Amino acid sequence: MVTIRYEDLVQNPKQVLTKVLSVLGFEYEEGMQEFWNFEHSDDKLTLWDGRKPAQSAWAKDLGEKKIKNTVSAPSEDILKIYNNSPGLRKLNERFGYQ
């Protein structure tokens, strides 16, 4: 089992990917972080509803940059969910978050 923290993945992607790949029995290869430069089986796959992965809602959101890396604080809705979930708070504390 391997624990991956988002912050670590963003700050040190090669190091984190190397660790994950090692657990899976693979080695890191140059170019893995530039996956878009290679032909993938994703282009041949379809999701459960028949859409291509690139047509999924999450892919569209990423493409439209709706997920912003400049947000420094969670929204009020997220805070409300967090504050009403002792289990979630406990899990976050376990991984060093407040």
PyMOL commands that place a pseudoatom at each C-alpha (Angstrom):
pseudoatom trace, name=CA, resn=MET, resi=1, chain=A, elem=C, hetatm=0, pos=[0.000, 0.000, 0.000]
pseudoatom trace, name=CA, resn=VAL, resi=2, chain=A, elem=C, hetatm=0, pos=[1.192, 3.492, -0.752]
pseudoatom trace, name=CA, resn=THR, resi=3, chain=A, elem=C, hetatm=0, pos=[-0.090, 6.815, 0.505]
pseudoatom trace, name=CA, resn=ILE, resi=4, chain=A, elem=C, hetatm=0, pos=[-0.165, 9.642, -2.010]
pseudoatom trace, name=CA, resn=ARG, resi=5, chain=A, elem=C, hetatm=0, pos=[-0.716, 13.200, -0.908]
pseudoatom trace, name=CA, resn=TYR, resi=6, chain=A, elem=C, hetatm=0, pos=[-1.943, 15.598, -3.566]
pseudoatom trace, name=CA, resn=GLU, resi=7, chain=A, elem=C, hetatm=0, pos=[0.566, 18.243, -2.473]
pseudoatom trace, name=CA, resn=ASP, resi=8, chain=A, elem=C, hetatm=0, pos=[3.458, 15.808, -2.859]
pseudoatom trace, name=CA, resn=LEU, resi=9, chain=A, elem=C, hetatm=0, pos=[2.272, 14.697, -6.290]
pseudoatom trace, name=CA, resn=VAL, resi=10, chain=A, elem=C, hetatm=0, pos=[2.023, 18.292, -7.493]
pseudoatom trace, name=CA, resn=GLN, resi=11, chain=A, elem=C, hetatm=0, pos=[5.358, 19.383, -6.010]
pseudoatom trace, name=CA, resn=ASN, resi=12, chain=A, elem=C, hetatm=0, pos=[7.389, 16.256, -6.845]
pseudoatom trace, name=CA, resn=PRO, resi=13, chain=A, elem=C, hetatm=0, pos=[5.540, 14.290, -9.531]
pseudoatom trace, name=CA, resn=LYS, resi=14, chain=A, elem=C, hetatm=0, pos=[8.519, 12.214, -10.689]
pseudoatom trace, name=CA, resn=GLN, resi=15, chain=A, elem=C, hetatm=0, pos=[9.378, 11.138, -7.149]
pseudoatom trace, name=CA, resn=VAL, resi=16, chain=A, elem=C, hetatm=0, pos=[5.776, 10.209, -6.299]
pseudoatom trace, name=CA, resn=LEU, resi=17, chain=A, elem=C, hetatm=0, pos=[5.200, 8.406, -9.605]
pseudoatom trace, name=CA, resn=THR, resi=18, chain=A, elem=C, hetatm=0, pos=[8.427, 6.447, -9.135]
pseudoatom trace, name=CA, resn=LYS, resi=19, chain=A, elem=C, hetatm=0, pos=[7.228, 5.325, -5.696]
pseudoatom trace, name=CA, resn=VAL, resi=20, chain=A, elem=C, hetatm=0, pos=[3.775, 4.306, -6.976]
pseudoatom trace, name=CA, resn=LEU, resi=21, chain=A, elem=C, hetatm=0, pos=[5.196, 2.492, -9.987]
pseudoatom trace, name=CA, resn=SER, resi=22, chain=A, elem=C, hetatm=0, pos=[7.651, 0.620, -7.770]
pseudoatom trace, name=CA, resn=VAL, resi=23, chain=A, elem=C, hetatm=0, pos=[4.777, -0.679, -5.630]
pseudoatom trace, name=CA, resn=LEU, resi=24, chain=A, elem=C, hetatm=0, pos=[3.034, -1.802, -8.828]
pseudoatom trace, name=CA, resn=GLY, resi=25, chain=A, elem=C, hetatm=0, pos=[6.188, -3.513, -10.094]
pseudoatom trace, name=CA, resn=PHE, resi=26, chain=A, elem=C, hetatm=0, pos=[7.012, -1.017, -12.834]
pseudoatom trace, name=CA, resn=GLU, resi=27, chain=A, elem=C, hetatm=0, pos=[9.789, 1.488, -13.433]
pseudoatom trace, name=CA, resn=TYR, resi=28, chain=A, elem=C, hetatm=0, pos=[9.423, 5.188, -14.137]
pseudoatom trace, name=CA, resn=GLU, resi=29, chain=A, elem=C, hetatm=0, pos=[10.057, 6.107, -17.767]
pseudoatom trace, name=CA, resn=GLU, resi=30, chain=A, elem=C, hetatm=0, pos=[10.804, 9.526, -19.154]
pseudoatom trace, name=CA, resn=GLY, resi=31, chain=A, elem=C, hetatm=0, pos=[7.734, 10.844, -20.902]
pseudoatom trace, name=CA, resn=MET, resi=32, chain=A, elem=C, hetatm=0, pos=[5.244, 9.461, -18.391]
pseudoatom trace, name=CA, resn=GLN, resi=33, chain=A, elem=C, hetatm=0, pos=[4.457, 12.988, -17.304]
pseudoatom trace, name=CA, resn=GLU, resi=34, chain=A, elem=C, hetatm=0, pos=[3.811, 13.957, -20.912]
pseudoatom trace, name=CA, resn=PHE, resi=35, chain=A, elem=C, hetatm=0, pos=[1.242, 11.249, -21.570]
pseudoatom trace, name=CA, resn=TRP, resi=36, chain=A, elem=C, hetatm=0, pos=[-0.652, 13.435, -24.027]
pseudoatom trace, name=CA, resn=ASN, resi=37, chain=A, elem=C, hetatm=0, pos=[2.191, 13.024, -26.531]
pseudoatom trace, name=CA, resn=PHE, resi=38, chain=A, elem=C, hetatm=0, pos=[1.415, 9.321, -26.966]
pseudoatom trace, name=CA, resn=GLU, resi=39, chain=A, elem=C, hetatm=0, pos=[-1.403, 7.360, -28.540]
pseudoatom trace, name=CA, resn=HIS, resi=40, chain=A, elem=C, hetatm=0, pos=[-3.525, 5.791, -25.834]
pseudoatom trace, name=CA, resn=SER, resi=41, chain=A, elem=C, hetatm=0, pos=[-6.076, 3.074, -25.641]
pseudoatom trace, name=CA, resn=ASP, resi=42, chain=A, elem=C, hetatm=0, pos=[-8.412, 5.703, -24.137]
pseudoatom trace, name=CA, resn=ASP, resi=43, chain=A, elem=C, hetatm=0, pos=[-9.072, 6.829, -27.696]
pseudoatom trace, name=CA, resn=LYS, resi=44, chain=A, elem=C, hetatm=0, pos=[-10.468, 3.372, -28.429]
pseudoatom trace, name=CA, resn=LEU, resi=45, chain=A, elem=C, hetatm=0, pos=[-12.426, 2.935, -25.192]
pseudoatom trace, name=CA, resn=THR, resi=46, chain=A, elem=C, hetatm=0, pos=[-15.892, 4.107, -24.297]
pseudoatom trace, name=CA, resn=LEU, resi=47, chain=A, elem=C, hetatm=0, pos=[-17.415, 4.751, -20.908]
pseudoatom trace, name=CA, resn=TRP, resi=48, chain=A, elem=C, hetatm=0, pos=[-20.497, 2.995, -19.550]
pseudoatom trace, name=CA, resn=ASP, resi=49, chain=A, elem=C, hetatm=0, pos=[-22.804, 5.435, -21.282]
pseudoatom trace, name=CA, resn=GLY, resi=50, chain=A, elem=C, hetatm=0, pos=[-21.052, 5.012, -24.635]
pseudoatom trace, name=CA, resn=ARG, resi=51, chain=A, elem=C, hetatm=0, pos=[-19.128, 8.308, -24.562]
pseudoatom trace, name=CA, resn=LYS, resi=52, chain=A, elem=C, hetatm=0, pos=[-15.401, 8.575, -25.161]
pseudoatom trace, name=CA, resn=PRO, resi=53, chain=A, elem=C, hetatm=0, pos=[-13.376, 9.424, -22.021]
pseudoatom trace, name=CA, resn=ALA, resi=54, chain=A, elem=C, hetatm=0, pos=[-12.467, 12.827, -23.489]
pseudoatom trace, name=CA, resn=GLN, resi=55, chain=A, elem=C, hetatm=0, pos=[-16.196, 13.607, -23.754]
pseudoatom trace, name=CA, resn=SER, resi=56, chain=A, elem=C, hetatm=0, pos=[-16.892, 12.969, -20.071]
pseudoatom trace, name=CA, resn=ALA, resi=57, chain=A, elem=C, hetatm=0, pos=[-17.957, 15.796, -17.779]
pseudoatom trace, name=CA, resn=TRP, resi=58, chain=A, elem=C, hetatm=0, pos=[-14.720, 15.733, -15.789]
pseudoatom trace, name=CA, resn=ALA, resi=59, chain=A, elem=C, hetatm=0, pos=[-12.621, 15.939, -18.949]
pseudoatom trace, name=CA, resn=LYS, resi=60, chain=A, elem=C, hetatm=0, pos=[-14.668, 18.888, -20.172]
pseudoatom trace, name=CA, resn=ASP, resi=61, chain=A, elem=C, hetatm=0, pos=[-14.272, 20.619, -16.808]
pseudoatom trace, name=CA, resn=LEU, resi=62, chain=A, elem=C, hetatm=0, pos=[-10.515, 20.098, -16.902]
pseudoatom trace, name=CA, resn=GLY, resi=63, chain=A, elem=C, hetatm=0, pos=[-10.357, 21.340, -20.479]
pseudoatom trace, name=CA, resn=GLU, resi=64, chain=A, elem=C, hetatm=0, pos=[-12.316, 24.451, -19.588]
pseudoatom trace, name=CA, resn=LYS, resi=65, chain=A, elem=C, hetatm=0, pos=[-10.072, 24.982, -16.572]
pseudoatom trace, name=CA, resn=LYS, resi=66, chain=A, elem=C, hetatm=0, pos=[-12.963, 24.909, -14.127]
pseudoatom trace, name=CA, resn=ILE, resi=67, chain=A, elem=C, hetatm=0, pos=[-10.679, 23.253, -11.611]
pseudoatom trace, name=CA, resn=LYS, resi=68, chain=A, elem=C, hetatm=0, pos=[-8.391, 26.035, -10.510]
pseudoatom trace, name=CA, resn=ASN, resi=69, chain=A, elem=C, hetatm=0, pos=[-5.077, 25.610, -8.742]
pseudoatom trace, name=CA, resn=THR, resi=70, chain=A, elem=C, hetatm=0, pos=[-5.272, 29.190, -7.481]
pseudoatom trace, name=CA, resn=VAL, resi=71, chain=A, elem=C, hetatm=0, pos=[-8.057, 28.551, -4.976]
pseudoatom trace, name=CA, resn=SER, resi=72, chain=A, elem=C, hetatm=0, pos=[-6.483, 28.885, -1.555]
pseudoatom trace, name=CA, resn=ALA, resi=73, chain=A, elem=C, hetatm=0, pos=[-9.521, 28.125, 0.614]
pseudoatom trace, name=CA, resn=PRO, resi=74, chain=A, elem=C, hetatm=0, pos=[-12.449, 25.731, 0.309]
pseudoatom trace, name=CA, resn=SER, resi=75, chain=A, elem=C, hetatm=0, pos=[-15.906, 27.067, -0.473]
pseudoatom trace, name=CA, resn=GLU, resi=76, chain=A, elem=C, hetatm=0, pos=[-18.540, 27.514, 2.228]
pseudoatom trace, name=CA, resn=ASP, resi=77, chain=A, elem=C, hetatm=0, pos=[-20.393, 24.458, 0.898]
pseudoatom trace, name=CA, resn=ILE, resi=78, chain=A, elem=C, hetatm=0, pos=[-17.295, 22.300, 1.258]
pseudoatom trace, name=CA, resn=LEU, resi=79, chain=A, elem=C, hetatm=0, pos=[-16.630, 23.645, 4.750]
pseudoatom trace, name=CA, resn=LYS, resi=80, chain=A, elem=C, hetatm=0, pos=[-20.214, 22.877, 5.775]
pseudoatom trace, name=CA, resn=ILE, resi=81, chain=A, elem=C, hetatm=0, pos=[-19.883, 19.279, 4.585]
pseudoatom trace, name=CA, resn=TYR, resi=82, chain=A, elem=C, hetatm=0, pos=[-16.520, 18.967, 6.315]
pseudoatom trace, name=CA, resn=ASN, resi=83, chain=A, elem=C, hetatm=0, pos=[-17.771, 20.429, 9.601]
pseudoatom trace, name=CA, resn=ASN, resi=84, chain=A, elem=C, hetatm=0, pos=[-20.753, 18.042, 9.609]
pseudoatom trace, name=CA, resn=SER, resi=85, chain=A, elem=C, hetatm=0, pos=[-18.595, 14.972, 9.018]
pseudoatom trace, name=CA, resn=PRO, resi=86, chain=A, elem=C, hetatm=0, pos=[-16.561, 13.817, 12.041]
pseudoatom trace, name=CA, resn=GLY, resi=87, chain=A, elem=C, hetatm=0, pos=[-15.298, 10.814, 10.054]
pseudoatom trace, name=CA, resn=LEU, resi=88, chain=A, elem=C, hetatm=0, pos=[-13.938, 13.030, 7.301]
pseudoatom trace, name=CA, resn=ARG, resi=89, chain=A, elem=C, hetatm=0, pos=[-12.237, 15.318, 9.813]
pseudoatom trace, name=CA, resn=LYS, resi=90, chain=A, elem=C, hetatm=0, pos=[-10.662, 12.307, 11.525]
pseudoatom trace, name=CA, resn=LEU, resi=91, chain=A, elem=C, hetatm=0, pos=[-9.381, 10.980, 8.194]
pseudoatom trace, name=CA, resn=ASN, resi=92, chain=A, elem=C, hetatm=0, pos=[-7.913, 14.379, 7.282]
pseudoatom trace, name=CA, resn=GLU, resi=93, chain=A, elem=C, hetatm=0, pos=[-6.200, 14.643, 10.665]
pseudoatom trace, name=CA, resn=ARG, resi=94, chain=A, elem=C, hetatm=0, pos=[-4.733, 11.178, 10.152]
pseudoatom trace, name=CA, resn=PHE, resi=95, chain=A, elem=C, hetatm=0, pos=[-3.024, 12.464, 7.002]
pseudoatom trace, name=CA, resn=GLY, resi=96, chain=A, elem=C, hetatm=0, pos=[-1.807, 15.670, 8.640]
pseudoatom trace, name=CA, resn=TYR, resi=97, chain=A, elem=C, hetatm=0, pos=[-4.532, 18.064, 7.506]
pseudoatom trace, name=CA, resn=GLN, resi=98, chain=A, elem=C, hetatm=0, pos=[-6.513, 20.348, 9.803]
for i in range(1, 98): cmd.bond("trace and resi %d" % i, "trace and resi %d" % (i + 1))
show_as sticks, trace
zoom trace
